[in-house]
Amino acid sequence: MKNSGKVKTAVVGLGTIGSVHADWYSQIPESELVAVSDVRKDVVKRVASKYDVKGYTNYEELMENKEVEAVTVATPNFLHFPVAMAAARSGKHVAVEKPLCLTLDQADQMIGEIKKAGVVDMYTENLCFAPSYRLAKEIVDKGGLGKLYLCKAYESDDIVLGSEGEKQMMQSSWYLDPRQSGGGKLMSTGVHAIQYIRFMLNGAKALRVHAEIIDSIGAKKPPRMEDMALVTIRFENDRVGEVHTGYYMTGGSDDRAELYGDRGTIFLDLYRRNEIKVHSHVGYGAIGQSMFQPSEGADRGWSFPIPDERYDLGYYHEQRHFLQCILEGKRPMVNFDDGRATLEIILAAYQSHDTSETVRLPLK
Ligand SMILES: NC(=O)c1ccc[n+]([C@@H]2O[C@H](COP(=O)([O-])OP(=O)(O)OC[C@H]3O[C@@H](n4cnc5c(N)ncnc54)[C@H](O)[C@@H]3O)[C@@H](O)[C@H]2O)c1
């Protein structure tokens, strides 16, 4: 247990999402951002001077900085493993962006290393922290839907086919190199949907996976660079998850979920307000930080609770949760075990695509 009330933080990888993490680390009350790292010199210089912190172009040197207590890893996927291992070996608490890593063997080594080092491990799946998605979890946990048996999650967007954007992505991004990314749309955004479904089902054991994957909507790509995937997951105790992900969503990002229980239904929609529409036969009372304070009976039938919209996507909350866990000596609610389980489902989906068969878990 740590008592100073603040954790000295660092971010490795300062691209799209790493810059969001660095910014939140400069504002979260439990954080003191002290260092950043990226291989791009100009980026390190700019970000380090913006926050007046130490900058490194070599993450291994950052790990030698004894002041740093916790590191968030926001590099391209293939570097999650070496950077997280280096952080844990240096005795630093470590949060890793999705996907946790590229193979189950790497995941096992990472879990082994954080246990050996006795550090806190966080798998930063922001959907589990997005206020409306969290609110849904509280409603389900209060029994508002009865027994939850079907969770569908949608994670799609629209790199317009044949556009300059698509061509640029095809040429320059690590996302389009399977050795660096580990896969296409399923690894990149389907990963969110899988962990959210697992979260809603309290980490239920997945028994089998079936996938329909299309590789070839866009320009010709190497194998494993799928454009769309529809994955069904059978969980223990008669529950089913359905993951929809692809580049097919024209008109903007699609972040939705549908939760069906035997006594109620929830529709979630991060991008098209109102994000949460609840139908409950039994009601669920007032919930968490929601501005929604239902009057007598207003939480039965259809209701439209409005969460605090300022932090809708959950990045602030996930990072703060990580630091609070460090300060309180707790394991995060979403950790490396979840990252491993999510990765296993993705790898099973790829196997299902390769063999046109349903794949049983655990994978050998
Ligand atoms: N949770 C989310 O919503 C979300 C959103 C986007 C990306 N991500 C994940 O975050 C990670 C980064 O994605 P991104 O979109 O920000 O990518 P990006 O390409 O924008 O940024 C990656 C950064 O890592 C840097 N980098 C590369 N090698 C490095 C090294 N050896 N040491 C330090 N830095 C290095 C790059 O220079 C770049 O600045 C990926 O794993 C991705 O899956 C998560």
The ligand as an SDF file (V2000), in Angstrom:
LIG
                    3D

 44 48  0  0  0  0  0  0  0  0999 V2000
   -8.3280    1.9040  -26.3980 N   0  0  0  0  0  0  0  0  0  0  0  0
   -8.5080    2.5380  -27.5250 C   0  0  0  0  0  0  0  0  0  0  0  0
   -9.5720    3.0750  -27.8000 O   0  0  0  0  0  0  0  0  0  0  0  0
   -7.3720    2.6090  -28.4990 C   0  0  0  0  0  0  0  0  0  0  0  0
   -7.4480    3.4970  -29.5740 C   0  0  0  0  0  0  0  0  0  0  0  0
   -6.3720    3.5480  -30.4600 C   0  0  0  0  0  0  0  0  0  0  0  0
   -5.2790    2.7230  -30.2750 C   0  0  0  0  0  0  0  0  0  0  0  0
   -5.2520    1.8320  -29.2260 N   0  0  0  0  0  0  0  0  0  0  0  0
   -4.0940    0.9320  -29.0220 C   0  0  0  0  0  0  0  0  0  0  0  0
   -3.0010    1.7660  -28.6040 O   0  0  0  0  0  0  0  0  0  0  0  0
   -1.8000    1.3470  -29.2340 C   0  0  0  0  0  0  0  0  0  0  0  0
   -1.2540    2.5080  -30.0590 C   0  0  0  0  0  0  0  0  0  0  0  0
   -2.1770    2.7930  -31.0990 O   0  0  0  0  0  0  0  0  0  0  0  0
   -2.1960    4.2410  -31.8020 P   0  0  0  0  0  0  0  0  0  0  0  0
   -3.4000    4.2720  -32.6560 O   0  0  0  0  0  0  0  0  0  0  0  0
   -1.9900    5.3070  -30.7840 O   0  0  0  0  0  0  0  0  0  0  0  0
   -0.9100    4.0910  -32.7280 O   0  0  0  0  0  0  0  0  0  0  0  0
    0.0020    5.2420  -33.3020 P   0  0  0  0  0  0  0  0  0  0  0  0
    0.7040    4.6560  -34.4640 O   0  0  0  0  0  0  0  0  0  0  0  0
   -0.7870    6.4960  -33.4480 O   0  0  0  0  0  0  0  0  0  0  0  0
    1.0380    5.4840  -32.1030 O   0  0  0  0  0  0  0  0  0  0  0  0
    2.0160    4.5620  -31.7410 C   0  0  0  0  0  0  0  0  0  0  0  0
    3.2110    5.3540  -31.2120 C   0  0  0  0  0  0  0  0  0  0  0  0
    4.1840    4.4470  -30.7160 O   0  0  0  0  0  0  0  0  0  0  0  0
    5.4390    4.9580  -31.1030 C   0  0  0  0  0  0  0  0  0  0  0  0
    6.4560    3.9070  -31.0350 N   0  0  0  0  0  0  0  0  0  0  0  0
    6.7820    2.9770  -31.9770 C   0  0  0  0  0  0  0  0  0  0  0  0
    7.8050    2.2070  -31.5350 N   0  0  0  0  0  0  0  0  0  0  0  0
    8.1060    2.6540  -30.2780 C   0  0  0  0  0  0  0  0  0  0  0  0
    9.0700    2.2860  -29.3110 C   0  0  0  0  0  0  0  0  0  0  0  0
    9.9550    1.2840  -29.5250 N   0  0  0  0  0  0  0  0  0  0  0  0
    9.1170    2.9650  -28.1580 N   0  0  0  0  0  0  0  0  0  0  0  0
    8.2690    3.9970  -27.9210 C   0  0  0  0  0  0  0  0  0  0  0  0
    7.3220    4.3970  -28.8070 N   0  0  0  0  0  0  0  0  0  0  0  0
    7.2540    3.7430  -29.9670 C   0  0  0  0  0  0  0  0  0  0  0  0
    5.1970    5.5150  -32.4910 C   0  0  0  0  0  0  0  0  0  0  0  0
    6.2340    6.4020  -32.8990 O   0  0  0  0  0  0  0  0  0  0  0  0
    3.8570    6.1870  -32.3120 C   0  0  0  0  0  0  0  0  0  0  0  0
    4.0000    7.5120  -31.8420 O   0  0  0  0  0  0  0  0  0  0  0  0
   -2.1580    0.1300  -30.0690 C   0  0  0  0  0  0  0  0  0  0  0  0
   -1.8540   -1.0200  -29.3340 O   0  0  0  0  0  0  0  0  0  0  0  0
   -3.6420    0.2510  -30.2970 C   0  0  0  0  0  0  0  0  0  0  0  0
   -4.2650   -1.0000  -30.4470 O   0  0  0  0  0  0  0  0  0  0  0  0
   -6.2660    1.7900  -28.3350 C   0  0  0  0  0  0  0  0  0  0  0  0
  1  2  1  0
  2  3  2  0
  2  4  1  0
  4  5  1  0
  4 44  2  0
  5  6  2  0
  6  7  1  0
  7  8  2  0
  8  9  1  0
  8 44  1  0
  9 10  1  0
  9 42  1  0
 10 11  1  0
 11 12  1  0
 11 40  1  0
 12 13  1  0
 13 14  1  0
 14 15  2  0
 14 16  1  0
 14 17  1  0
 17 18  1  0
 18 19  2  0
 18 20  1  0
 18 21  1  0
 21 22  1  0
 22 23  1  0
 23 24  1  0
 23 38  1  0
 24 25  1  0
 25 26  1  0
 25 36  1  0
 26 27  1  0
 26 35  1  0
 27 28  2  0
 28 29  1  0
 29 30  1  0
 29 35  2  0
 30 31  1  0
 30 32  2  0
 32 33  1  0
 33 34  2  0
 34 35  1  0
 36 37  1  0
 36 38  1  0
 38 39  1  0
 40 41  1  0
 40 42  1  0
 42 43  1  0
M  CHG  2   8   1  16  -1
M  END
$$$$
